[in-house]
Amino acid sequence: MRERPGSEGYRRILESMDLAFPPGVLPERPGPLARFLPPMERGAVTRMLASYPLPDGWLLDPFGASPLLAIEAAQSRGVVAAFSNPVTRFVLEQRIHPLSPADLRAALALLAAAPKDDTRLERFLLELYRSECARCGASVFADHFIWDRELQVPVLKAYACDACHHSGEDPTTPTDRERAVASAGYGLAHALAAERAAAGDDPDRDHVEAALAVYPARAVYALVTWLQKLEQIEFTVGQRRAAEALMLSTFDAANGLWGYPESRARPKMLVASPRFREVNVWRALERAGDEWPQEPAAVQLAAWPESGLPHAGVLAVFPGPIRDLIETLPAEAPAILTALPRPNQSYWTLSALWASWLWGREAAAPIKMALRRRRYDWMWHAAALRGAFQALARRQPAGSPVLAFLPEAEAGFLAAALAGLDAAGYRLRGQALRLSDGQAVVAWEAARHRPATSAEEIGEVMAGAVEAALLELGEPAGYGLLYAAAALELGRQRQLADQWASDDTPPLMRLTEEMEMILAPGGRFERMEVRTELESGHFWLVDSASAAMPLSDRVETSVLETLRSHPGIHTTEVEARLCDAYRGLRTPDRKLVLACLASYALEDPTGCWRIRPEDEAEARLSDIAEIRAMLEALGDRLGYRVSAGEGPIGPWNATVVWEEAGRPAFHYHVQGTAALEAALAAPGGEHVIVLPGGRAPLVAEKERRDPRLRAWLAAGGRIVKFRHIRRLATEASLHAESLPERLGIDPPEHKDPQLPLL
């Protein structure tokens, strides 16, 4: 019989599955095609390899989705990786063997000087974006235009005028719009661009035309003009690579997936934004060189299988899909370390287009199928992962591990991965989730035999997992995290694969339907924002008596202890300590960690933190004693019966109660932290939290996270700064009748813009 969620036994099961999330740092330069490639953090793979017990030897990356993951893993363990996408493979190669600045400059200069219609190619392309200054009328070259997709004309232009030095965005003129509309007549250029990807009688020609539709006609004309010149210029090998890199970045910059104002930072669907940015293609080419890294990676690039088994420092690349890679592997495949790919119609379709433009149709052949698929959903993705891992499972011995990063993680992505690998014959071994940061790590192992099917209903399993997760978090959670908790428990019990056998409802749809019933009113869970959509709401327990302390309060305490015991600690090391202490679903998100750090410490330029003098232990103890004494004296002066004592955590907080006619009129909680558990456990009205003013941004972050705090404040609960108590203590005209109003007054110059702490 399964133990009730919240019991010690059930919590131990959860904790045994929890991994420590491996934090890293974002690269200083995002690099080329950053909005399409998985957002991996530098150092995360190294930290994960150091903490997770993978067997010795080389590793397999069957998807090749992330150049950064493959390179970092290969630095400490030899890696074989399948990079079937030629565009991603090109980015990988340039990260290992960076383009020289000299070759980038030379390639740009050769392109600029190429002849075109009695002028230089640079001048010819700039003329395509000619406009006039709105202030002085001088001729200018627009840096970009903003198009309205519905009106099918540019409505804004951005430029800098050399004549009068005016710069910025101005409305387009009729002449600007006429020039832009006239560019639709570049039919030959459009045909040439399509022909490079698919011949006229190719069944995929229509799909190529659809992909080209996200490019403004003027951009297509400019790009085709470039491509023709690329074939005529005599480059050195290094210059040719540099020219291809510059053009690849420009291919990305020139399409209509760049929204205005900035939106769809990571576009998935191949549809131009309602308002999109049309860049000056030549200006984009000039900027493209800044995207490409110039520091070499400490990895040797090799070709698989010709290279033989790799050792540490070697990345052996297979330029094809998983199904072909498997045939080249030894009889027993090694442990798998990978970034699971996320469905992205935009990137794969554009990659097929770009590869054919730069390297010919044959280069794009391995991914040409991407042109045909117009829709990707989580059910399709789960089936695709099942197919890929079923083939891999036949080569892995029982117990062989799979360790997967899920960049851009969300509940649907996680559920698809869990369902796909469960159905492929893998047993879930652990997880660490940072869904609010779009990051997750999940571990499986190959399993030859399936356990007996549990007799427990899937809905009850999911409800138990949701309840256990909320008890462990100690605070309301969003739908996505609770859906993930339910899916993970089904994965642990190997119940997801059973859903594939169901003829009536697809497995992921079944999970969604069950979640709707579990979270429906009248059950174990309370919906905190009744007017929001289910997927965007927060949920809490109807019976929360055995819930843990709020996670945000625990994280704050841990950050403060870390700062006091490790002066000068780096941000990443703080995160690592917290992620080790709070694992699995409890992994704290980066925004909370940074809010806690900023509340107590100052960061130096190197990313190291030192606690503020006023937040040292002795200083805060003195402040708490001072405020407590002031409240006692002020209560006596106003005619209240005053009682005082230590709070639940001893000298680090205190309580002062003012009674009137035998009943509490004000109940003050004096504390040095922003821990708000006491407030959440008390009704609003007479309760007042008194804390340092420096906690204001942290309280604002907690209010954003926890609807209970918002409700407490709405019910009359007050949060007051130390300085305001000091001010009231010296206010001679203060009397009991005016106190409630005076508690709510703080000069505007002291008001925090994020949250008005009184």
C-alpha positions in Angstrom: 0.0 0.0 0.0 1.5 3.3 -1.0 2.0 5.8 1.8 0.0 8.9 1.9 1.8 11.9 0.3 3.4 14.0 3.0 4.5 11.0 5.1 8.2 10.5 5.8 8.4 7.4 3.7 6.9 9.1 0.6 9.1 12.1 1.0 12.2 9.8 1.2 11.1 8.4 -2.1 11.0 11.8 -3.6 14.3 12.9 -2.2 16.0 9.8 -3.5 15.0 10.8 -7.0 16.2 14.4 -6.6 19.3 15.7 -8.4 21.3 18.8 -7.6 20.8 21.2 -10.4 24.1 22.3 -11.9 24.2 26.1 -12.3 26.5 27.8 -14.7 27.0 31.2 -16.1 25.6 32.6 -19.3 28.3 33.1 -22.0 29.5 36.7 -22.2 28.8 36.6 -26.0 25.6 34.6 -26.9 27.2 33.6 -30.2 25.7 32.9 -33.6 22.2 31.7 -33.9 21.8 32.0 -30.1 18.0 32.4 -30.4 17.7 28.9 -31.9 20.4 26.9 -30.2 19.7 25.5 -26.7 20.6 28.1 -24.0 23.2 26.2 -22.2 25.2 27.8 -19.3 29.0 27.6 -19.3 30.2 25.3 -16.5 26.8 23.5 -16.0 27.9 20.3 -17.9 31.3 20.1 -16.0 29.4 20.5 -12.7 26.9 17.8 -13.6 29.7 15.4 -14.7 31.4 16.0 -11.3 28.3 15.2 -9.3 26.5 12.4 -11.2 28.0 8.9 -11.1 28.4 8.2 -14.9 30.7 5.2 -15.6 34.2 5.9 -16.8 35.0 6.2 -20.5 33.7 8.1 -23.5 30.1 9.5 -23.8 27.5 9.6 -26.5 25.5 12.6 -27.6 23.0 11.2 -30.1 21.3 14.5 -30.9 24.0 17.1 -31.3 21.6 19.9 -30.4 24.0 22.0 -28.4 27.6 22.7 -29.5 28.4 24.1 -26.1 27.3 20.9 -24.3 29.3 18.6 -26.7 32.5 20.8 -26.3 32.3 21.1 -22.6 31.7 17.3 -22.1 34.5 16.5 -24.4 36.9 18.6 -22.4 36.8 16.0 -19.6 35.4 12.9 -21.3 35.8 11.8 -24.9 32.5 12.3 -26.8 30.9 11.0 -29.9 28.1 13.3 -31.1 25.7 13.1 -34.1 25.4 16.6 -35.6 23.0 15.9 -38.5 22.1 19.6 -39.0 24.9 21.1 -41.2 24.2 24.6 -39.8 24.6 23.5 -36.2 27.7 21.5 -37.2 29.2 24.6 -38.9 28.7 26.6 -35.6 30.4 23.8 -33.7 33.4 23.7 -36.0 33.9 27.5 -35.7 33.7 27.3 -31.9 36.5 24.7 -31.9 38.5 26.4 -34.6 37.5 30.1 -34.3 37.6 32.4 -37.3 40.5 34.8 -37.2 39.7 38.5 -37.1 41.9 39.0 -40.1 39.9 36.5 -42.2 36.6 38.1 -41.1 37.8 41.6 -42.1 39.2 40.3 -45.4 36.0 38.4 -46.3 33.9 41.5 -45.6 36.3 43.7 -47.6 36.2 41.3 -50.6 32.5 41.2 -50.5 32.3 45.0 -50.2 34.6 45.5 -53.2 32.9 43.0 -55.5 31.7 44.8 -58.7 27.9 45.1 -59.2 26.2 47.3 -61.8 29.0 49.8 -62.3 29.5 50.2 -58.5 30.8 48.2 -55.5 28.5 45.6 -54.0 28.5 47.5 -50.7 27.2 50.6 -52.3 24.7 48.7 -54.4 23.2 47.0 -51.4 23.1 50.1 -49.2 21.1 51.9 -52.0 18.3 49.4 -51.5 17.7 51.0 -48.1 17.9 54.6 -49.2 15.6 57.1 -47.4 15.4 60.7 -46.3 16.0 62.4 -43.0 12.8 63.6 -41.5 14.5 66.6 -40.0 16.7 68.0 -42.8 15.7 66.0 -45.8 19.2 64.7 -46.5 19.7 61.3 -48.1 20.3 58.5 -45.5 20.6 54.7 -45.5 18.0 53.2 -43.1 19.4 50.8 -40.5 16.1 49.0 -40.4 12.4 49.4 -41.2 9.5 48.2 -39.1 6.8 46.5 -41.1 3.2 46.0 -40.3 2.4 42.5 -41.6 -1.3 43.3 -42.0 -0.8 46.6 -43.9 2.1 45.0 -45.8 4.1 48.2 -45.7 6.9 49.6 -43.5 5.6 52.1 -41.0 8.8 53.2 -39.2 12.4 53.6 -40.1 15.5 53.8 -38.0 18.6 55.8 -39.2 21.3 58.2 -38.2 21.7 61.4 -40.4 25.3 62.5 -41.0 24.1 65.9 -42.1 22.2 67.1 -39.0 23.1 64.3 -36.6 19.4 63.4 -36.0 18.9 59.7 -35.1 16.2 57.4 -34.0 12.9 56.1 -35.4 10.5 58.1 -37.5 7.4 57.3 -39.5 8.0 56.2 -43.0 7.1 58.5 -45.9 5.0 57.5 -49.0 8.3 57.3 -50.9 9.7 54.8 -48.4 6.6 52.7 -48.7 6.7 52.9 -52.5 10.3 51.7 -52.6 9.5 48.8 -50.3 6.4 47.7 -52.2 8.4 48.0 -55.5 10.9 45.5 -54.2 8.1 42.8 -54.4 8.9 42.9 -58.2 12.2 41.1 -57.6 10.6 37.9 -58.8 13.8 36.5 -60.4 15.7 36.7 -57.2 12.9 34.9 -55.4 13.0 32.1 -58.0 16.8 31.8 -57.8 16.6 31.6 -53.9 14.0 28.8 -54.2 16.0 27.0 -56.9 19.0 26.7 -54.7 17.0 24.7 -52.2 14.7 22.7 -54.5 14.3 22.3 -58.3 11.1 23.4 -59.9 9.8 19.8 -60.1 10.8 18.9 -56.6 7.9 18.0 -54.3 9.5 20.2 -51.6 9.4 23.3 -53.8 6.2 24.5 -52.3 7.6 24.1 -48.8 10.7 26.1 -49.8 8.4 28.9 -51.1 6.6 28.9 -47.8 9.9 29.2 -45.9 11.0 32.1 -48.2 7.7 33.9 -47.3 9.2 35.0 -43.9 11.8 37.1 -45.7 11.0 40.6 -47.1 11.4 40.6 -50.9 14.2 43.2 -50.6 16.1 41.0 -48.3 15.8 38.0 -50.7 17.1 40.1 -53.5 20.1 41.3 -51.4 20.9 37.8 -50.2 20.8 36.2 -53.7 23.0 39.0 -55.0 25.5 38.1 -52.3 25.3 34.4 -53.0 26.1 34.9 -56.6 29.1 37.0 -55.7 30.3 34.4 -53.2 30.8 32.0 -56.0 32.8 34.5 -58.1 35.3 35.8 -55.4 38.6 34.0 -54.9 38.9 33.4 -51.1 41.5 31.6 -49.1 40.1 28.7 -47.1 39.9 30.8 -44.0 38.3 33.7 -45.8 35.7 31.4 -47.3 34.8 30.1 -43.9 34.6 33.6 -42.6 32.4 34.7 -45.5 30.0 31.8 -44.9 29.8 32.7 -41.2 29.1 36.3 -41.9 26.3 35.3 -44.4 24.8 32.7 -42.0 24.4 35.3 -39.3 22.9 37.7 -41.9 20.5 35.0 -43.1 19.2 34.9 -39.5 19.1 38.7 -39.1 17.3 39.4 -42.3 14.1 37.3 -41.8 10.8 38.5 -40.4 11.0 36.5 -37.2 12.4 39.5 -35.4 9.4 41.1 -33.7 8.9 44.8 -32.8 9.1 45.7 -30.1 11.3 42.7 -29.2 9.2 39.6 -28.9 9.4 35.9 -29.6 13.0 35.9 -28.4 13.1 32.2 -29.3 10.8 31.7 -32.2 9.4 28.2 -32.8 6.9 28.7 -35.6 7.9 29.9 -39.1 5.5 32.9 -39.2 6.6 36.5 -39.5 5.8 38.7 -36.5 2.7 41.0 -36.7 5.3 43.8 -36.6 8.7 42.8 -37.7 12.1 44.4 -38.3 13.5 44.5 -41.8 17.2 45.1 -41.4 19.6 46.8 -43.8 21.2 43.6 -45.1 24.6 45.2 -45.6 24.6 46.7 -42.1 23.7 43.3 -40.7 26.7 41.8 -42.5 29.0 44.4 -41.0 27.8 43.5 -37.5 27.8 39.8 -38.0 31.5 39.3 -37.3 30.9 40.3 -33.6 28.8 37.2 -33.1 31.5 34.6 -33.8 33.7 33.5 -30.9 37.4 34.1 -31.2 38.7 32.0 -28.2 39.5 28.4 -29.2 37.9 25.6 -27.2 40.3 23.1 -25.6 39.0 20.3 -27.7 40.3 18.4 -30.7 37.7 17.8 -33.5 37.6 14.4 -35.1 35.5 12.5 -37.6 33.5 9.5 -36.4 33.8 6.5 -37.0 37.1 7.0 -38.7 38.8 8.5 -35.6 38.2 5.5 -33.4 37.0 5.7 -29.8 37.6 9.2 -28.4 39.5 10.0 -25.2 39.3 13.1 -23.0 39.8 16.3 -25.1 38.4 14.7 -28.3 35.0 15.4 -29.8 34.3 12.9 -32.6 31.5 14.2 -34.9 29.2 12.0 -37.0 27.5 14.2 -39.7 24.3 12.3 -39.9 21.1 11.3 -38.0 20.8 8.9 -35.1 19.5 6.0 -37.1 22.8 6.0 -39.1 25.0 6.7 -36.1 23.7 3.6 -34.3 25.1 1.4 -37.0 28.6 2.7 -36.4 28.6 2.2 -32.6 30.3 -0.7 -30.8 28.2 -3.6 -29.7 27.6 -2.0 -26.3 27.0 1.8 -26.4 28.3 4.0 -23.6 26.5 6.3 -21.2 24.5 9.0 -22.9 24.9 12.7 -22.1 22.8 15.0 -24.3 20.6 18.0 -24.6 17.2 16.8 -25.7 16.1 18.8 -28.7 13.0 20.8 -28.5 10.6 21.0 -31.5 11.4 24.1 -33.5 9.9 24.4 -37.0 11.6 27.7 -37.5 15.2 26.6 -37.0 15.0 23.3 -38.8 13.2 24.7 -41.8 15.5 27.7 -42.1 18.5 25.4 -41.6 17.5 23.4 -44.6 17.2 26.6 -46.6 20.5 28.2 -45.4 22.5 25.0 -45.9 21.3 24.7 -49.5 22.1 28.3 -50.1 25.7 28.1 -48.8 26.7 24.5 -49.5 24.2 23.1 -52.0 21.2 20.8 -52.0 23.2 17.7 -51.1 24.4 19.4 -47.8 20.8 20.0 -46.8 19.6 16.5 -47.7 19.9 15.0 -44.2 17.5 17.6 -42.8 15.3 18.2 -45.9 12.4 16.5 -44.3 12.1 19.5 -42.0 10.8 21.5 -44.9 7.7 19.2 -45.1 6.7 19.2 -41.4 4.5 22.3 -40.7 3.4 21.4 -37.2 5.2 20.0 -34.2 3.4 19.1 -30.9 4.3 17.4 -27.7 2.7 14.1 -28.7 4.7 14.1 -31.9 7.8 14.9 -30.0 7.2 12.1 -27.4 6.8 9.6 -30.3 10.0 10.9 -31.9 12.0 10.5 -28.7 10.5 7.0 -28.2 11.7 6.0 -31.7 15.2 7.3 -31.2 15.7 5.8 -27.8 14.2 2.4 -28.6 17.1 2.0 -31.1 19.6 3.2 -28.6 18.3 1.0 -25.8 19.1 -2.1 -27.9 22.8 -1.1 -27.8 23.0 -0.1 -24.1 23.5 -2.7 -21.4 20.9 -2.8 -18.6 21.6 -0.1 -16.1 23.4 2.2 -18.6 22.6 5.8 -17.7 21.1 8.6 -19.8 21.7 12.1 -18.5 19.8 14.8 -20.4 19.6 18.5 -20.1 16.3 20.1 -21.1 17.0 23.7 -22.0 13.9 25.8 -22.6 12.1 23.4 -20.3 8.4 23.6 -19.6 5.9 21.1 -18.4 4.9 19.9 -21.9 8.5 19.3 -22.9 9.3 17.4 -19.7 6.2 15.3 -20.1 7.0 14.4 -23.7 10.5 13.4 -22.6 9.3 11.3 -19.7 6.6 9.6 -21.9 9.0 9.0 -24.8 11.8 7.4 -22.7 9.5 5.4 -20.5 7.9 3.9 -23.7 11.4 3.3 -25.1 12.4 1.1 -22.1 14.2 3.5 -19.8 13.6 3.9 -16.0 13.6 7.4 -14.4 16.4 7.8 -11.9 16.3 11.5 -10.9 15.5 15.1 -11.8 16.3 18.7 -11.0 13.9 21.4 -12.3 14.2 25.1 -12.6 11.1 25.5 -14.8 10.8 29.3 -14.1 14.2 29.6 -15.6 13.4 27.2 -18.4 16.0 24.6 -17.3 15.8 21.0 -16.2 18.1 17.9 -15.9 16.7 14.4 -15.9 18.4 11.0 -15.5 17.3 7.6 -16.7 18.8 4.2 -17.0 18.2 1.4 -19.5 15.9 -1.2 -18.1 15.4 -4.7 -19.7 12.3 -5.6 -17.7 9.2 -3.6 -16.8 7.7 -3.8 -13.3 4.2 -5.0 -12.8 1.7 -2.4 -13.5 0.5 -0.6 -10.5 -3.1 -1.1 -9.5 -3.4 2.5 -8.4 -5.4 4.8 -10.6 -3.4 7.2 -12.6 -5.4 10.1 -11.2 -4.7 9.2 -7.6 -1.0 8.8 -8.4 -0.9 12.3 -9.9 -2.9 13.8 -7.1 -0.6 12.3 -4.5 2.4 13.7 -6.3 0.9 17.2 -6.5 0.1 17.1 -2.8 3.6 15.9 -1.9 5.2 18.6 -4.0 3.2 21.4 -2.3 3.9 20.0 1.1 7.6 20.1 0.3 7.6 23.5 -1.3 5.6 25.0 1.6 4.1 27.6 -0.7 1.7 27.8 -3.7 3.0 26.6 -7.0 2.1 27.2 -10.6 0.3 24.7 -12.8 3.5 23.9 -14.8 5.4 22.8 -11.7 2.5 20.7 -10.4 2.0 19.1 -13.8 5.7 18.3 -13.9 5.5 16.7 -10.4 2.6 14.5 -11.5 4.4 13.4 -14.7 7.6 12.7 -12.8 5.7 10.4 -10.4 4.1 8.5 -13.2 7.5 8.2 -14.8 9.0 6.9 -11.6 6.2 4.2 -11.4 6.7 3.4 -15.1 3.0 4.2 -15.8 3.5 6.5 -18.7 4.4 3.8 -21.2 1.2 2.0 -20.4 -0.7 5.0 -21.7 0.7 4.3 -25.2 -1.4 1.2 -25.3 -4.6 3.1 -24.8 -6.7 3.4 -27.9 -9.0 6.1 -26.7 -6.8 9.0 -25.5 -3.2 9.9 -26.3 -1.0 9.7 -23.2 -0.2 13.4 -22.9 -3.8 14.4 -23.4 -4.8 12.0 -20.7 -2.4 13.7 -18.3 -3.9 17.1 -19.1 -7.4 15.8 -18.5 -6.5 14.2 -15.2 -4.8 17.5 -14.0 -8.0 19.4 -14.8 -10.0 17.0 -12.6 -7.4 17.0 -9.8 -7.3 20.8 -9.6 -11.0 21.3 -10.0 -12.8 23.1 -7.1 -14.0 21.0 -4.2 -10.9 18.8 -4.0 -7.7 18.8 -2.1 -6.4 21.9 -3.8 -7.3 25.6 -3.8 -7.0 27.8 -6.8 -5.5 31.0 -5.7 -6.4 33.2 -8.7 -9.9 32.1 -9.8 -10.1 34.4 -12.8 -6.9 33.2 -14.5 -6.5 30.4 -16.9 -5.8 27.0 -15.4 -2.3 26.9 -16.9 -1.3 30.3 -15.5 -2.8 29.9 -12.1 -1.3 29.1 -8.7 -2.6 26.4 -6.4 -2.3 25.6 -2.7 -3.5 22.9 -0.3 -6.9 23.0 1.4 -5.3 21.3 4.3 -1.8 22.7 4.7 -1.1 21.9 8.4 1.8 19.6 7.6 3.4 21.8 4.9 7.0 22.8 5.2 8.3 26.3 5.8 7.9 28.3 2.6 10.7 27.6 0.2 11.5 31.3 -0.3 12.0 31.7 3.4 14.3 28.7 3.6 16.3 29.9 0.6 16.7 33.4 2.2 18.0 31.9 5.4 20.5 29.7 3.5 21.7 32.7 1.5 22.2 34.8 4.6 24.1 32.0 6.4 26.3 31.4 3.3 27.1 35.1 3.1 28.1 35.3 6.7 30.3 32.2 6.6 31.8 32.6 3.2 32.7 36.3 2.6 33.5 37.1 -1.0 31.7 34.1 -2.4 30.9 34.1 -6.1 27.3 34.0 -7.4 27.7 30.6 -9.1 29.0 29.1 -5.9 26.1 30.4 -3.9 23.7 28.9 -6.5 25.5 25.6 -6.4 25.3 25.4 -2.6 21.6 26.2 -2.7 20.9 23.8 -5.6 22.6 21.1 -3.6 20.6 21.8 -0.5 17.3 22.2 -2.3 17.1 19.5 -5.0 14.6 18.2 -7.5 11.3 20.2 -7.6 12.6 22.5 -4.8 15.5 23.9 -6.8 15.3 27.7 -6.3 15.0 29.8 -9.3 17.8 32.3 -10.1 15.5 35.4 -9.6 14.9 34.5 -6.0 18.5 33.7 -5.3 19.6 37.0 -6.8 16.9 38.9 -4.9 18.2 37.3 -1.6 21.8 38.2 -2.4 21.0 41.8 -3.3 18.9 42.2 -0.1 21.9 41.4 2.1 25.1 42.0 0.2 27.0 44.0 -2.4 28.4 42.5 -5.5 31.8 43.4 -6.8 32.7 43.5 -10.6 33.9 39.9 -10.4 30.5 38.6 -9.3 31.6 38.1 -5.7 29.4 39.1 -2.7 30.1 40.6 0.7 27.5 41.2 3.3 26.6 44.8 4.1 27.9 45.9 7.5 24.4 46.6 8.7 23.4 43.0 8.0 26.2 41.5 10.0 24.7 39.4 12.9 25.7 41.8 15.8 24.4 44.9 13.9 21.0 43.3 13.2 20.6 42.0 16.7 21.2 45.5 17.9 18.6 46.9 15.5 16.0 44.3 16.5 16.5 45.1 20.2 16.3 48.9 19.5 13.1 48.6 17.5 11.5 46.3 20.1 12.3 48.8 22.8 10.9 51.7 20.7 7.7 49.8 20.2 7.4 49.0 23.9 7.9 52.7 24.8 5.6 53.9 22.0 2.8 51.6 23.1 3.1 52.7 26.7 3.0 56.4 25.6 -0.1 55.8 23.5 -2.0 54.1 26.4 -1.8 50.4 25.3 -1.1 47.5 27.5 2.3 46.2 26.1 3.7 42.7 26.2 6.9 41.6 24.4 9.0 38.5 23.8 11.2 36.7 21.4 9.7 35.4 18.2 9.9 31.8 17.0 13.6 32.0 16.0 14.9 33.5 19.2 16.9 36.8 19.3 16.7 37.1 15.5 13.1 38.4 15.8 10.8 39.6 18.5 7.1 40.2 19.0 5.5 43.2 20.6 1.7 43.1 21.3 -0.4 46.2 22.1 -3.6 45.4 23.8 -6.7 47.6 24.2 -9.7 46.6 26.3 -8.2 43.1 26.8 -7.9 42.5 23.1 -4.8 42.8 20.8 -4.9 46.0 18.8 -1.5 45.7 17.1 0.7 42.6 16.9 4.2 43.6 15.8 6.7 41.0 14.4 10.1 42.6 14.5 12.6 40.8 12.4 15.9 41.2 10.4 14.8 39.1 7.5 12.0 39.1 5.0 10.8 35.7 6.2 7.0 36.0 6.1 5.8 32.7 7.4 4.5 34.4 10.6 2.5 36.9 8.5 0.9 34.1 6.4 -0.1 32.2 9.5 -1.8 35.3 11.0 -4.9 37.2 9.9 -4.5 40.7 8.5 -5.6 43.7 10.3 -3.7 44.1 13.6 -0.6 42.2 12.4 2.4 44.3 11.4 5.7 43.0 10.0 8.6 45.3 10.9 11.8 44.8 9.0 14.8 46.7 7.5 14.1 48.9 4.5 16.7 47.0 2.5 14.3 44.0 2.4 11.8 45.8 0.2 12.9 44.3 -3.2 13.0 40.8 -1.6 9.5 41.2 -0.2 8.4 42.4 -3.6 9.8 39.2 -5.1 8.0 37.1 -2.5 4.8 38.9 -3.1 5.1 38.1 -6.8 5.7 34.4 -6.0 3.1 33.9 -3.3 -0.6 34.8 -3.8 -1.1 34.3 0.0 1.1 37.3 0.7 -0.9 39.4 -1.7 -4.1 38.3 0.0 -2.7 39.0 3.4 -1.8 42.6 2.4 -5.2 43.1 0.8 -6.8 42.0 4.1 -5.1 44.8 6.0 -1.7 43.3 6.9 1.1 45.8 7.1 4.8 45.7 6.4 6.7 48.6 8.0 10.3 49.6 7.8 12.6 50.1 10.8 13.1 53.7 9.8 9.4 54.4 10.0 9.2 53.1 13.5 12.1 55.3 14.4 10.3 58.2 12.9 7.0 57.5 14.7 8.9 57.1 18.0 10.0 60.7 17.8 6.7 62.2 16.6 5.4 64.1 19.5 1.9 64.7 18.0 1.2 61.0 17.5 -1.8 59.6 19.4 -3.7 56.4 19.3 -6.5 57.6 17.0 -4.1 58.7 14.3 -1.8 55.7 14.6 -3.5 53.5 11.9 -3.2 56.3 9.4 0.4 57.2 10.4 1.4 53.6 10.0 0.5 53.9 6.4 2.5 57.0 5.6 6.1 57.0 4.4 7.6 59.9 2.5 7.6 59.3 -1.3 11.4 59.6 -1.6 11.7 56.5 0.6 9.1 54.5 -1.2 10.3 51.4 -3.1 8.9 51.5 -6.6 8.4 47.8 -6.7 6.4 47.5 -3.5 5.2 50.2 -1.2 6.6 49.1 2.2 4.9 51.4 4.6 
